[in-house]
Amino acid sequence: MVNHVSSVGRNGVHDFVLVRASAVIIALYTLYMLGYLLFGPELNYEVWSGFFDKTSTRVFTMMALLSVLIHAWIGLWQVLTDYIKHAAVRAVLQFGVVATLFVYLFSGFFIVWGA
């Protein structure tokens, strides 16, 4: 049996709920962006910059980014634990995934909030 120490949730039910909740947030963000792109004003730098200057858009973008990262981690954790049986190789791969996801998180934070 695989130990769930590196799982985001404490068990399979938590992971199931996190994956579904993150999928809903990603879907809503996709609809939000498509709605703006299809029905908003003609895009140029000023309009796009103004759109992302709104706090609501920034917060929603960060929620979507966190959702993508949670969704990716749970999915990749499941794939790695199912297909990589050697513990050391799996640990190295999981560390690489986590490091990459943290880079994405901090990059997204600095890009969205302009810090």
Steps between C-alpha positions, in 0.01 A plus 500: 500500500626846413547742789304825456755726669557712190134528402335843517196374686516262794332219309336412171174676586680829567697465178177424312334814639808715431524381140129564439504842670813605311342383173192714568717808571705438183180463295351821645822691433505369142142622448590834661794550264309380193212731586734795526685412180184437298273775634740757639650799324754469221825389656810710516765541767312766695174303511676176596707678765188666638322165515781352711526812715166411657545326834218257423676380184831465683345302784307277260817445297692397812216267602513343154879467517481333843228272369713397203793427731288294743339316211841431342660384825224254587491364145876466471527350849248234402678425173841483668380273781323272252780465245830569679549221753861576597470731803818701440416571136144595595629732777735678259225541242253625763756749626551624144125539451460689829796727422359577156153572641648739758688683225170532310323624813754769581539602136123533467481702821767745383350526152142555620574734790798673337718465808 
